[in-house]
Amino acid sequence: VLIEKDHAWASRKPSKRALQLAFFSGALTICERAGMLKSYELPERHFGWERAPRPATEKQVLDYLLDRALRSQGIVSLDSVCHLDAPRKPAIRELIETRLRRRTLVPVTIEGAGKQEHWAQPAMLEPTPAPDAELVHI
């Protein structure tokens, strides 16, 4: 049964929900876009795989999340790394502690942040001279 849209950006068609479920479960991939219109394909056909690659391990996912946050933000907090993913906070906290022991991360104190802890990679905190430019240094 088709249900009318309640606003211009929404669709409640069962076919859209089925496509989204298949996409988010990895059964389909988006192979083409024309504006807002998406075309879906089986991943094996689109990528030419004989068999699908193995999914990332939880450790690989955690490393990726922390590295992505550090790369994009420079200085991170547990909340910024785990934004909208609170169940991963204990595992990310453990990864941060491991990197602190290995000295690949250092704690950073930010004035006015209260009890909120922050971390950065040591190289991020070292000044880098730029020719003919004013330096911005954290």
A tleap script that builds the chain and sets N, CA, C and O, in Angstrom:
source leaprc.protein.ff14SB
mol = sequence {
  NVAL LEU ILE GLU LYS ASP HIE ALA TRP ALA
  SER ARG LYS PRO SER LYS ARG ALA LEU GLN
  LEU ALA PHE PHE SER GLY ALA LEU THR ILE
  CYS GLU ARG ALA GLY MET LEU LYS SER TYR
  GLU LEU PRO GLU ARG HIE PHE GLY TRP GLU
  ARG ALA PRO ARG PRO ALA THR GLU LYS GLN
  VAL LEU ASP TYR LEU LEU ASP ARG ALA LEU
  ARG SER GLN GLY ILE VAL SER LEU ASP SER
  VAL CYS HIE LEU ASP ALA PRO ARG LYS PRO
  ALA ILE ARG GLU LEU ILE GLU THR ARG LEU
  ARG ARG ARG THR LEU VAL PRO VAL THR ILE
  GLU GLY ALA GLY LYS GLN GLU HIE TRP ALA
  GLN PRO ALA MET LEU GLU PRO THR PRO ALA
  PRO ASP ALA GLU LEU VAL HIE CILE
}
set mol.1.N position { 0.853 -1.169 0.000 }
set mol.1.CA position { 0.000 0.000 0.000 }
set mol.1.C position { 0.897 1.229 0.000 }
set mol.1.O position { 1.745 1.382 0.879 }
set mol.2.N position { 0.713 2.098 -0.976 }
set mol.2.CA position { 1.494 3.321 -1.047 }
set mol.2.C position { 0.913 4.354 -0.101 }
set mol.2.O position { -0.303 4.526 -0.019 }
set mol.3.N position { 1.779 5.026 0.600 }
set mol.3.CA position { 1.380 6.071 1.526 }
set mol.3.C position { 1.893 7.383 0.981 }
set mol.3.O position { 3.046 7.465 0.557 }
set mol.4.N position { 1.074 8.402 0.983 }
set mol.4.CA position { 1.490 9.703 0.471 }
set mol.4.C position { 2.608 10.293 1.305 }
set mol.4.O position { 2.711 10.043 2.506 }
set mol.5.N position { 3.443 11.079 0.647 }
set mol.5.CA position { 4.528 11.770 1.336 }
set mol.5.C position { 3.941 12.799 2.291 }
set mol.5.O position { 2.927 13.433 1.998 }
set mol.6.N position { 4.603 12.957 3.455 }
set mol.6.CA position { 4.158 14.014 4.345 }
set mol.6.C position { 5.004 15.272 4.171 }
set mol.6.O position { 4.676 16.311 4.743 }
set mol.7.N position { 6.083 15.202 3.396 }
set mol.7.CA position { 6.802 16.396 2.950 }
set mol.7.C position { 7.614 16.034 1.707 }
set mol.7.O position { 7.771 14.855 1.389 }
set mol.8.N position { 8.130 17.044 1.004 }
set mol.8.CA position { 8.717 16.861 -0.314 }
set mol.8.C position { 9.956 15.957 -0.332 }
set mol.8.O position { 10.241 15.352 -1.365 }
set mol.9.N position { 10.699 15.846 0.771 }
set mol.9.CA position { 11.933 15.075 0.772 }
set mol.9.C position { 11.730 13.627 1.213 }
set mol.9.O position { 12.677 12.841 1.191 }
set mol.10.N position { 10.536 13.269 1.604 }
set mol.10.CA position { 10.315 11.934 2.144 }
set mol.10.C position { 9.645 11.031 1.125 }
set mol.10.O position { 8.954 11.497 0.219 }
set mol.11.N position { 9.858 9.742 1.287 }
set mol.11.CA position { 9.150 8.744 0.508 }
set mol.11.C position { 8.854 7.589 1.438 }
set mol.11.O position { 9.744 7.099 2.133 }
set mol.12.N position { 7.633 7.162 1.454 }
set mol.12.CA position { 7.260 6.041 2.306 }
set mol.12.C position { 6.905 4.823 1.474 }
set mol.12.O position { 6.204 3.922 1.936 }
set mol.13.N position { 7.390 4.805 0.254 }
set mol.13.CA position { 7.100 3.659 -0.599 }
set mol.13.C position { 7.826 2.432 -0.054 }
set mol.13.O position { 8.988 2.527 0.342 }
set mol.14.N position { 7.159 1.293 -0.031 }
set mol.14.CA position { 7.825 0.068 0.432 }
set mol.14.C position { 9.061 -0.262 -0.408 }
set mol.14.O position { 10.031 -0.809 0.117 }
set mol.15.N position { 9.040 0.059 -1.692 }
set mol.15.CA position { 10.189 -0.240 -2.547 }
set mol.15.C position { 11.413 0.558 -2.110 }
set mol.15.O position { 12.529 0.040 -2.150 }
set mol.16.N position { 11.223 1.810 -1.695 }
set mol.16.CA position { 12.355 2.612 -1.246 }
set mol.16.C position { 12.927 2.033 0.038 }
set mol.16.O position { 14.146 1.954 0.196 }
set mol.17.N position { 12.075 1.635 0.938 }
set mol.17.CA position { 12.555 1.049 2.192 }
set mol.17.C position { 13.302 -0.251 1.928 }
set mol.17.O position { 14.315 -0.526 2.570 }
set mol.18.N position { 12.810 -1.053 0.986 }
set mol.18.CA position { 13.483 -2.311 0.644 }
set mol.18.C position { 14.853 -2.041 0.031 }
set mol.18.O position { 15.820 -2.725 0.366 }
set mol.19.N position { 14.953 -1.055 -0.859 }
set mol.19.CA position { 16.237 -0.702 -1.467 }
set mol.19.C position { 17.208 -0.179 -0.414 }
set mol.19.O position { 18.386 -0.539 -0.428 }
set mol.20.N position { 16.733 0.658 0.492 }
set mol.20.CA position { 17.602 1.191 1.543 }
set mol.20.C position { 18.094 0.071 2.456 }
set mol.20.O position { 19.267 0.050 2.829 }
set mol.21.N position { 17.227 -0.843 2.813 }
set mol.21.CA position { 17.626 -1.961 3.653 }
set mol.21.C position { 18.687 -2.805 2.947 }
set mol.21.O position { 19.682 -3.196 3.557 }
set mol.22.N position { 18.472 -3.083 1.667 }
set mol.22.CA position { 19.445 -3.868 0.902 }
set mol.22.C position { 20.769 -3.121 0.775 }
set mol.22.O position { 21.832 -3.739 0.843 }
set mol.23.N position { 20.723 -1.797 0.590 }
set mol.23.CA position { 21.944 -1.002 0.486 }
set mol.23.C position { 22.705 -1.005 1.809 }
set mol.23.O position { 23.907 -1.273 1.825 }
set mol.24.N position { 22.023 -0.710 2.920 }
set mol.24.CA position { 22.700 -0.617 4.207 }
set mol.24.C position { 23.157 -1.979 4.737 }
set mol.24.O position { 24.032 -2.034 5.601 }
set mol.25.N position { 22.587 -3.066 4.242 }
set mol.25.CA position { 23.057 -4.394 4.642 }
set mol.25.C position { 24.165 -4.891 3.725 }
set mol.25.O position { 24.765 -5.930 4.001 }
set mol.26.N position { 24.453 -4.171 2.633 }
set mol.26.CA position { 25.535 -4.545 1.733 }
set mol.26.C position { 25.101 -5.435 0.589 }
set mol.26.O position { 25.944 -5.880 -0.190 }
set mol.27.N position { 23.802 -5.710 0.462 }
set mol.27.CA position { 23.320 -6.564 -0.621 }
set mol.27.C position { 23.255 -5.824 -1.950 }
set mol.27.O position { 23.276 -6.452 -3.008 }
set mol.28.N position { 23.175 -4.490 -1.906 }
set mol.28.CA position { 23.152 -3.655 -3.115 }
set mol.28.C position { 24.144 -2.517 -2.964 }
set mol.28.O position { 24.505 -2.135 -1.851 }
set mol.29.N position { 24.579 -1.983 -4.088 }
set mol.29.CA position { 25.424 -0.795 -4.086 }
set mol.29.C position { 24.818 0.227 -5.044 }
set mol.29.O position { 24.084 -0.137 -5.962 }
set mol.30.N position { 25.123 1.491 -4.831 }
set mol.30.CA position { 24.653 2.535 -5.735 }
set mol.30.C position { 25.668 2.631 -6.866 }
set mol.30.O position { 26.841 2.921 -6.632 }
set mol.31.N position { 25.217 2.389 -8.083 }
set mol.31.CA position { 26.140 2.364 -9.215 }
set mol.31.C position { 26.077 3.637 -10.042 }
set mol.31.O position { 26.973 3.895 -10.845 }
set mol.32.N position { 25.035 4.437 -9.859 }
set mol.32.CA position { 24.899 5.651 -10.655 }
set mol.32.C position { 23.932 6.599 -9.973 }
set mol.32.O position { 22.980 6.175 -9.317 }
set mol.33.N position { 24.185 7.874 -10.135 }
set mol.33.CA position { 23.267 8.899 -9.622 }
set mol.33.C position { 22.988 9.895 -10.731 }
set mol.33.O position { 23.877 10.274 -11.494 }
set mol.34.N position { 21.754 10.303 -10.799 }
set mol.34.CA position { 21.342 11.384 -11.697 }
set mol.34.C position { 20.531 12.345 -10.841 }
set mol.34.O position { 19.324 12.178 -10.667 }
set mol.35.N position { 21.213 13.354 -10.310 }
set mol.35.CA position { 20.559 14.242 -9.350 }
set mol.35.C position { 20.263 13.461 -8.083 }
set mol.35.O position { 21.171 12.906 -7.465 }
set mol.36.N position { 19.006 13.416 -7.697 }
set mol.36.CA position { 18.606 12.683 -6.490 }
set mol.36.C position { 18.241 11.227 -6.800 }
set mol.36.O position { 18.018 10.438 -5.882 }
set mol.37.N position { 18.181 10.872 -8.076 }
set mol.37.CA position { 17.778 9.528 -8.478 }
set mol.37.C position { 18.979 8.594 -8.444 }
set mol.37.O position { 20.000 8.873 -9.074 }
set mol.38.N position { 18.867 7.487 -7.713 }
set mol.38.CA position { 19.948 6.527 -7.574 }
set mol.38.C position { 19.606 5.250 -8.325 }
set mol.38.O position { 18.452 4.823 -8.354 }
set mol.39.N position { 20.615 4.649 -8.928 }
set mol.39.CA position { 20.466 3.337 -9.554 }
set mol.39.C position { 21.258 2.340 -8.721 }
set mol.39.O position { 22.391 2.616 -8.328 }
set mol.40.N position { 20.673 1.202 -8.458 }
set mol.40.CA position { 21.296 0.183 -7.619 }
set mol.40.C position { 21.736 -1.003 -8.470 }
set mol.40.O position { 21.170 -1.273 -9.529 }
set mol.41.N position { 22.769 -1.711 -7.978 }
set mol.41.CA position { 23.287 -2.892 -8.661 }
set mol.41.C position { 23.828 -3.847 -7.602 }
set mol.41.O position { 24.144 -3.436 -6.486 }
set mol.42.N position { 23.930 -5.106 -7.957 }
set mol.42.CA position { 24.569 -6.061 -7.068 }
set mol.42.C position { 26.059 -5.734 -6.997 }
set mol.42.O position { 26.676 -5.477 -8.031 }
set mol.43.N position { 26.646 -5.737 -5.810 }
set mol.43.CA position { 28.068 -5.380 -5.689 }
set mol.43.C position { 28.985 -6.242 -6.556 }
set mol.43.O position { 29.953 -5.737 -7.124 }
set mol.44.N position { 28.686 -7.542 -6.662 }
set mol.44.CA position { 29.530 -8.433 -7.452 }
set mol.44.C position { 29.562 -8.006 -8.918 }
set mol.44.O position { 30.614 -8.046 -9.556 }
set mol.45.N position { 28.417 -7.600 -9.446 }
set mol.45.CA position { 28.378 -7.142 -10.846 }
set mol.45.C position { 29.020 -5.775 -11.007 }
set mol.45.O position { 29.763 -5.539 -11.960 }
set mol.46.N position { 28.733 -4.874 -10.073 }
set mol.46.CA position { 29.257 -3.507 -10.197 }
set mol.46.C position { 30.779 -3.473 -10.064 }
set mol.46.O position { 31.447 -2.801 -10.849 }
set mol.47.N position { 31.330 -4.179 -9.094 }
set mol.47.CA position { 32.766 -4.145 -8.844 }
set mol.47.C position { 33.527 -5.249 -9.575 }
set mol.47.O position { 34.758 -5.231 -9.600 }
set mol.48.N position { 32.822 -6.204 -10.165 }
set mol.48.CA position { 33.472 -7.292 -10.889 }
set mol.48.C position { 34.111 -8.329 -9.971 }
set mol.48.O position { 35.066 -8.997 -10.368 }
set mol.49.N position { 33.603 -8.473 -8.758 }
set mol.49.CA position { 34.158 -9.426 -7.807 }
set mol.49.C position { 33.713 -10.841 -8.143 }
set mol.49.O position { 32.584 -11.067 -8.579 }
set mol.50.N position { 34.614 -11.783 -7.935 }
set mol.50.CA position { 34.205 -13.179 -7.988 }
set mol.50.C position { 33.583 -13.570 -6.655 }
set mol.50.O position { 32.647 -14.366 -6.588 }
set mol.51.N position { 34.140 -12.976 -5.587 }
set mol.51.CA position { 33.511 -13.116 -4.274 }
set mol.51.C position { 33.805 -11.839 -3.493 }
set mol.51.O position { 34.836 -11.196 -3.689 }
set mol.52.N position { 32.901 -11.495 -2.624 }
set mol.52.CA position { 33.003 -10.233 -1.880 }
set mol.52.C position { 34.191 -10.260 -0.926 }
set mol.52.O position { 34.521 -11.316 -0.386 }
set mol.53.N position { 34.844 -9.110 -0.709 }
set mol.53.CA position { 35.940 -9.068 0.258 }
set mol.53.C position { 35.409 -9.282 1.672 }
set mol.53.O position { 34.227 -9.079 1.950 }
set mol.54.N position { 36.316 -9.697 2.557 }
set mol.54.CA position { 35.913 -9.894 3.950 }
set mol.54.C position { 35.588 -8.543 4.573 }
set mol.54.O position { 36.245 -7.549 4.264 }
set mol.55.N position { 34.594 -8.491 5.437 }
set mol.55.CA position { 34.300 -7.232 6.132 }
set mol.55.C position { 35.432 -6.875 7.093 }
set mol.55.O position { 36.193 -7.740 7.525 }
set mol.56.N position { 35.526 -5.609 7.414 }
set mol.56.CA position { 36.539 -5.131 8.350 }
set mol.56.C position { 36.276 -5.723 9.727 }
set mol.56.O position { 35.127 -5.915 10.124 }
set mol.57.N position { 37.357 -6.010 10.452 }
set mol.57.CA position { 37.210 -6.484 11.827 }
set mol.57.C position { 36.831 -5.300 12.712 }
set mol.57.O position { 36.968 -4.146 12.306 }
set mol.58.N position { 36.363 -5.584 13.900 }
set mol.58.CA position { 35.988 -4.504 14.824 }
set mol.58.C position { 37.207 -3.648 15.165 }
set mol.58.O position { 37.081 -2.431 15.299 }
set mol.59.N position { 38.381 -4.258 15.306 }
set mol.59.CA position { 39.603 -3.491 15.580 }
set mol.59.C position { 39.926 -2.560 14.424 }
set mol.59.O position { 40.311 -1.413 14.649 }
set mol.60.N position { 39.778 -3.032 13.188 }
set mol.60.CA position { 40.026 -2.184 12.026 }
set mol.60.C position { 39.036 -1.017 11.990 }
set mol.60.O position { 39.407 0.103 11.640 }
set mol.61.N position { 37.790 -1.276 12.349 }
set mol.61.CA position { 36.779 -0.210 12.377 }
set mol.61.C position { 37.145 0.821 13.444 }
set mol.61.O position { 37.065 2.024 13.195 }
set mol.62.N position { 37.545 0.360 14.629 }
set mol.62.CA position { 37.913 1.280 15.705 }
set mol.62.C position { 39.127 2.120 15.320 }
set mol.62.O position { 39.141 3.331 15.545 }
set mol.63.N position { 40.146 1.483 14.742 }
set mol.63.CA position { 41.329 2.226 14.283 }
set mol.63.C position { 40.932 3.276 13.258 }
set mol.63.O position { 41.398 4.414 13.311 }
set mol.64.N position { 40.071 2.890 12.328 }
set mol.64.CA position { 39.614 3.824 11.297 }
set mol.64.C position { 38.877 5.014 11.919 }
set mol.64.O position { 39.129 6.162 11.554 }
set mol.65.N position { 37.976 4.742 12.849 }
set mol.65.CA position { 37.199 5.830 13.461 }
set mol.65.C position { 38.107 6.822 14.182 }
set mol.65.O position { 37.939 8.034 14.045 }
set mol.66.N position { 39.073 6.307 14.951 }
set mol.66.CA position { 39.979 7.192 15.679 }
set mol.66.C position { 40.904 7.941 14.719 }
set mol.66.O position { 41.100 9.147 14.870 }
set mol.67.N position { 41.471 7.245 13.738 }
set mol.67.CA position { 42.367 7.900 12.775 }
set mol.67.C position { 41.635 8.956 11.953 }
set mol.67.O position { 42.185 10.023 11.681 }
set mol.68.N position { 40.397 8.665 11.556 }
set mol.68.CA position { 39.613 9.636 10.789 }
set mol.68.C position { 39.331 10.887 11.613 }
set mol.68.O position { 39.422 12.006 11.109 }
set mol.69.N position { 38.990 10.691 12.875 }
set mol.69.CA position { 38.723 11.828 13.758 }
set mol.69.C position { 39.986 12.669 13.952 }
set mol.69.O position { 39.930 13.898 13.902 }
set mol.70.N position { 41.120 12.010 14.171 }
set mol.70.CA position { 42.376 12.737 14.355 }
set mol.70.C position { 42.771 13.495 13.079 }
set mol.70.O position { 43.235 14.633 13.148 }
set mol.71.N position { 42.586 12.868 11.934 }
set mol.71.CA position { 42.937 13.495 10.654 }
set mol.71.C position { 42.051 14.716 10.366 }
set mol.71.O position { 42.531 15.738 9.875 }
set mol.72.N position { 40.780 14.600 10.672 }
set mol.72.CA position { 39.856 15.679 10.325 }
set mol.72.C position { 39.772 16.768 11.393 }
set mol.72.O position { 39.529 17.930 11.070 }
set mol.73.N position { 39.972 16.402 12.672 }
set mol.73.CA position { 39.797 17.376 13.746 }
set mol.73.C position { 41.105 17.827 14.375 }
set mol.73.O position { 41.169 18.921 14.935 }
set mol.74.N position { 42.139 17.019 14.296 }
set mol.74.CA position { 43.412 17.382 14.912 }
set mol.74.C position { 43.447 17.062 16.395 }
set mol.74.O position { 44.311 16.308 16.843 }
set mol.75.N position { 42.544 17.609 17.145 }
set mol.75.CA position { 42.402 17.331 18.582 }
set mol.75.C position { 41.023 16.711 18.775 }
set mol.75.O position { 40.022 17.247 18.301 }
set mol.76.N position { 40.978 15.576 19.476 }
set mol.76.CA position { 39.713 14.857 19.597 }
set mol.76.C position { 39.350 14.614 21.062 }
set mol.76.O position { 40.200 14.633 21.952 }
set mol.77.N position { 38.084 14.390 21.267 }
set mol.77.CA position { 37.571 13.940 22.558 }
set mol.77.C position { 36.861 12.615 22.302 }
set mol.77.O position { 36.608 12.260 21.151 }
set mol.78.N position { 36.545 11.895 23.348 }
set mol.78.CA position { 35.837 10.635 23.188 }
set mol.78.C position { 34.487 10.858 22.515 }
set mol.78.O position { 34.071 10.070 21.666 }
set mol.79.N position { 33.808 11.938 22.898 }
set mol.79.CA position { 32.507 12.243 22.298 }
set mol.79.C position { 32.623 12.580 20.817 }
set mol.79.O position { 31.740 12.232 20.033 }
set mol.80.N position { 33.709 13.259 20.423 }
set mol.80.CA position { 33.832 13.620 19.010 }
set mol.80.C position { 34.165 12.405 18.149 }
set mol.80.O position { 33.740 12.333 16.996 }
set mol.81.N position { 34.915 11.457 18.690 }
set mol.81.CA position { 35.239 10.249 17.930 }
set mol.81.C position { 34.006 9.363 17.801 }
set mol.81.O position { 33.791 8.749 16.755 }
set mol.82.N position { 33.199 9.292 18.849 }
set mol.82.CA position { 32.043 8.393 18.894 }
set mol.82.C position { 30.718 9.109 18.664 }
set mol.82.O position { 29.682 8.654 19.149 }
set mol.83.N position { 30.732 10.212 17.940 }
set mol.83.CA position { 29.496 10.957 17.696 }
set mol.83.C position { 28.441 10.039 17.076 }
set mol.83.O position { 28.687 9.405 16.049 }
set mol.84.N position { 27.289 9.973 17.694 }
set mol.84.CA position { 26.157 9.132 17.286 }
set mol.84.C position { 26.484 7.633 17.325 }
set mol.84.O position { 25.812 6.843 16.662 }
set mol.85.N position { 27.495 7.238 18.083 }
set mol.85.CA position { 27.883 5.834 18.191 }
set mol.85.C position { 28.341 5.539 19.619 }
set mol.85.O position { 29.438 5.020 19.825 }
set mol.86.N position { 27.512 5.865 20.594 }
set mol.86.CA position { 27.858 5.722 22.014 }
set mol.86.C position { 28.255 4.304 22.420 }
set mol.86.O position { 29.122 4.161 23.283 }
set mol.87.N position { 27.675 3.252 21.853 }
set mol.87.CA position { 28.086 1.908 22.280 }
set mol.87.C position { 29.566 1.600 22.051 }
set mol.87.O position { 30.106 0.700 22.694 }
set mol.88.N position { 30.225 2.316 21.163 }
set mol.88.CA position { 31.649 2.063 20.892 }
set mol.88.C position { 32.577 2.832 21.833 }
set mol.88.O position { 33.794 2.660 21.759 }
set mol.89.N position { 32.037 3.671 22.710 }
set mol.89.CA position { 32.884 4.489 23.582 }
set mol.89.C position { 33.867 3.672 24.427 }
set mol.89.O position { 35.040 4.041 24.483 }
set mol.90.N position { 33.456 2.587 25.083 }
set mol.90.CA position { 34.439 1.835 25.878 }
set mol.90.C position { 35.597 1.291 25.031 }
set mol.90.O position { 36.748 1.330 25.464 }
set mol.91.N position { 35.304 0.792 23.843 }
set mol.91.CA position { 36.357 0.244 22.985 }
set mol.91.C position { 37.276 1.351 22.468 }
set mol.91.O position { 38.490 1.159 22.396 }
set mol.92.N position { 36.714 2.505 22.109 }
set mol.92.CA position { 37.529 3.629 21.646 }
set mol.92.C position { 38.373 4.148 22.804 }
set mol.92.O position { 39.536 4.498 22.604 }
set mol.93.N position { 37.818 4.205 24.003 }
set mol.93.CA position { 38.575 4.637 25.190 }
set mol.93.C position { 39.774 3.714 25.404 }
set mol.93.O position { 40.875 4.184 25.694 }
set mol.94.N position { 39.566 2.413 25.262 }
set mol.94.CA position { 40.652 1.442 25.411 }
set mol.94.C position { 41.725 1.654 24.331 }
set mol.94.O position { 42.918 1.577 24.624 }
set mol.95.N position { 41.310 1.918 23.096 }
set mol.95.CA position { 42.254 2.185 22.009 }
set mol.95.C position { 43.058 3.458 22.278 }
set mol.95.O position { 44.261 3.505 22.023 }
set mol.96.N position { 42.393 4.478 22.788 }
set mol.96.CA position { 43.086 5.728 23.135 }
set mol.96.C position { 44.121 5.464 24.225 }
set mol.96.O position { 45.251 5.945 24.140 }
set mol.97.N position { 43.738 4.703 25.245 }
set mol.97.CA position { 44.676 4.377 26.324 }
set mol.97.C position { 45.890 3.615 25.786 }
set mol.97.O position { 47.018 3.862 26.211 }
set mol.98.N position { 45.657 2.695 24.858 }
set mol.98.CA position { 46.760 1.942 24.240 }
set mol.98.C position { 47.698 2.888 23.495 }
set mol.98.O position { 48.919 2.779 23.607 }
set mol.99.N position { 47.123 3.809 22.738 }
set mol.99.CA position { 47.955 4.751 21.981 }
set mol.99.C position { 48.673 5.739 22.899 }
set mol.99.O position { 49.762 6.206 22.568 }
set mol.100.N position { 48.081 6.061 24.041 }
set mol.100.CA position { 48.767 6.909 25.018 }
set mol.100.C position { 49.997 6.187 25.571 }
set mol.100.O position { 51.063 6.786 25.708 }
set mol.101.N position { 49.844 4.895 25.889 }
set mol.101.CA position { 50.977 4.121 26.397 }
set mol.101.C position { 52.088 4.011 25.353 }
set mol.101.O position { 53.269 4.010 25.700 }
set mol.102.N position { 51.714 3.918 24.080 }
set mol.102.CA position { 52.700 3.826 22.990 }
set mol.102.C position { 53.240 5.203 22.583 }
set mol.102.O position { 54.145 5.314 21.756 }
set mol.103.N position { 52.669 6.230 23.179 }
set mol.103.CA position { 53.053 7.624 22.918 }
set mol.103.C position { 52.783 8.062 21.483 }
set mol.103.O position { 53.470 8.939 20.959 }
set mol.104.N position { 51.779 7.452 20.843 }
set mol.104.CA position { 51.348 7.921 19.533 }
set mol.104.C position { 50.215 8.938 19.686 }
set mol.104.O position { 49.804 9.581 18.720 }
set mol.105.N position { 49.722 9.071 20.915 }
set mol.105.CA position { 48.757 10.119 21.279 }
set mol.105.C position { 49.249 10.774 22.562 }
set mol.105.O position { 49.896 10.133 23.391 }
set mol.106.N position { 48.939 12.046 22.715 }
set mol.106.CA position { 49.271 12.761 23.948 }
set mol.106.C position { 48.019 13.486 24.439 }
set mol.106.O position { 47.199 13.926 23.633 }
set mol.107.N position { 47.868 13.610 25.766 }
set mol.107.CA position { 46.721 14.352 26.287 }
set mol.107.C position { 46.894 15.846 26.009 }
set mol.107.O position { 48.012 16.361 26.007 }
set mol.108.N position { 45.785 16.525 25.778 }
set mol.108.CA position { 45.787 17.960 25.508 }
set mol.108.C position { 44.810 18.614 26.477 }
set mol.108.O position { 43.680 18.151 26.635 }
set mol.109.N position { 45.244 19.685 27.119 }
set mol.109.CA position { 44.375 20.428 28.021 }
set mol.109.C position { 43.854 21.654 27.289 }
set mol.109.O position { 44.630 22.446 26.754 }
set mol.110.N position { 42.558 21.801 27.269 }
set mol.110.CA position { 41.925 22.940 26.615 }
set mol.110.C position { 41.244 23.779 27.686 }
set mol.110.O position { 40.389 23.295 28.428 }
set mol.111.N position { 41.637 25.032 27.750 }
set mol.111.CA position { 41.063 25.931 28.748 }
set mol.111.C position { 39.558 26.062 28.523 }
set mol.111.O position { 39.097 26.310 27.409 }
set mol.112.N position { 38.822 25.894 29.586 }
set mol.112.CA position { 37.371 26.032 29.517 }
set mol.112.C position { 36.646 24.745 29.145 }
set mol.112.O position { 35.418 24.732 29.056 }
set mol.113.N position { 37.388 23.663 28.926 }
set mol.113.CA position { 36.749 22.402 28.535 }
set mol.113.C position { 36.253 21.610 29.737 }
set mol.113.O position { 35.615 20.569 29.579 }
set mol.114.N position { 36.544 22.100 30.930 }
set mol.114.CA position { 36.092 21.396 32.130 }
set mol.114.C position { 36.771 20.046 32.263 }
set mol.114.O position { 37.988 19.941 32.111 }
set mol.115.N position { 35.993 19.020 32.545 }
set mol.115.CA position { 36.545 17.682 32.733 }
set mol.115.C position { 36.689 16.910 31.425 }
set mol.115.O position { 37.194 15.787 31.419 }
set mol.116.N position { 36.255 17.498 30.335 }
set mol.116.CA position { 36.332 16.843 29.018 }
set mol.116.C position { 37.794 16.611 28.635 }
set mol.116.O position { 38.580 17.557 28.576 }
set mol.117.N position { 38.155 15.355 28.375 }
set mol.117.CA position { 39.528 15.019 27.994 }
set mol.117.C position { 39.692 15.143 26.481 }
set mol.117.O position { 38.766 14.868 25.718 }
set mol.118.N position { 40.885 15.563 26.064 }
set mol.118.CA position { 41.199 15.692 24.643 }
set mol.118.C position { 42.568 15.091 24.380 }
set mol.118.O position { 43.415 15.040 25.272 }
set mol.119.N position { 42.784 14.633 23.144 }
set mol.119.CA position { 44.046 14.030 22.755 }
set mol.119.C position { 44.410 14.476 21.348 }
set mol.119.O position { 43.557 14.891 20.564 }
set mol.120.N position { 45.706 14.378 21.050 }
set mol.120.CA position { 46.209 14.700 19.708 }
set mol.120.C position { 47.457 13.863 19.448 }
set mol.120.O position { 48.053 13.311 20.373 }
set mol.121.N position { 47.837 13.779 18.195 }
set mol.121.CA position { 49.102 13.147 17.844 }
set mol.121.C position { 50.217 14.138 18.139 }
set mol.121.O position { 50.041 15.334 17.908 }
set mol.122.N position { 51.355 13.681 18.642 }
set mol.122.CA position { 52.439 14.601 19.012 }
set mol.122.C position { 52.868 15.524 17.876 }
set mol.122.O position { 53.150 16.698 18.116 }
set mol.123.N position { 52.921 15.025 16.658 }
set mol.123.CA position { 53.349 15.852 15.523 }
set mol.123.C position { 52.391 17.017 15.278 }
set mol.123.O position { 52.787 18.056 14.748 }
set mol.124.N position { 51.137 16.836 15.665 }
set mol.124.CA position { 50.138 17.886 15.454 }
set mol.124.C position { 50.420 19.107 16.328 }
set mol.124.O position { 50.004 20.217 15.997 }
set mol.125.N position { 51.115 18.907 17.426 }
set mol.125.CA position { 51.361 19.985 18.374 }
set mol.125.C position { 52.708 20.671 18.152 }
set mol.125.O position { 53.022 21.654 18.823 }
set mol.126.N position { 53.502 20.157 17.214 }
set mol.126.CA position { 54.799 20.761 16.931 }
set mol.126.C position { 54.639 21.882 15.913 }
set mol.126.O position { 53.907 21.735 14.934 }
set mol.127.N position { 55.325 23.006 16.142 }
set mol.127.CA position { 55.221 24.094 15.162 }
set mol.127.C position { 55.918 23.726 13.849 }
set mol.127.O position { 56.988 23.119 13.841 }
set mol.128.N position { 55.292 24.102 12.767 }
set mol.128.CA position { 55.898 23.898 11.457 }
set mol.128.C position { 56.046 25.256 10.786 }
set mol.128.O position { 55.055 25.958 10.588 }
set mol.129.N position { 57.271 25.633 10.435 }
set mol.129.CA position { 57.458 26.943 9.819 }
set mol.129.C position { 56.878 26.975 8.396 }
set mol.129.O position { 57.051 26.048 7.605 }
set mol.130.N position { 56.202 28.055 8.118 }
set mol.130.CA position { 55.655 28.256 6.764 }
set mol.130.C position { 56.292 29.512 6.191 }
set mol.130.O position { 56.282 30.554 6.847 }
set mol.131.N position { 56.840 29.444 4.995 }
set mol.131.CA position { 57.487 30.620 4.408 }
set mol.131.C position { 56.468 31.729 4.110 }
set mol.131.O position { 55.423 31.488 3.505 }
set mol.132.N position { 56.796 32.930 4.544 }
set mol.132.CA position { 56.004 34.135 4.253 }
set mol.132.C position { 54.546 34.013 4.670 }
set mol.132.O position { 53.669 34.554 3.997 }
set mol.133.N position { 54.275 33.324 5.749 }
set mol.133.CA position { 52.891 33.215 6.216 }
set mol.133.C position { 52.889 33.278 7.733 }
set mol.133.O position { 53.844 32.871 8.395 }
set mol.134.N position { 51.805 33.791 8.260 }
set mol.134.CA position { 51.650 33.798 9.712 }
set mol.134.C position { 51.268 32.406 10.152 }
set mol.134.O position { 50.433 31.750 9.529 }
set mol.135.N position { 51.882 31.960 11.224 }
set mol.135.CA position { 51.608 30.626 11.716 }
set mol.135.C position { 50.414 30.612 12.646 }
set mol.135.O position { 50.238 31.515 13.463 }
set mol.136.N position { 49.616 29.608 12.519 }
set mol.136.CA position { 48.554 29.326 13.476 }
set mol.136.C position { 48.978 28.034 14.126 }
set mol.136.O position { 49.155 27.020 13.451 }
set mol.137.N position { 49.143 28.062 15.436 }
set mol.137.CA position { 49.647 26.892 16.134 }
set mol.137.C position { 48.739 26.588 17.309 }
set mol.137.O position { 48.302 27.479 18.037 }
set mol.138.N position { 48.470 25.305 17.469 }
set mol.138.CA position { 47.675 24.850 18.613 }
set mol.138.C position { 48.639 24.328 19.655 }
set mol.138.O position { 48.214 23.883 20.722 }
savepdb mol mol.pdb
quit
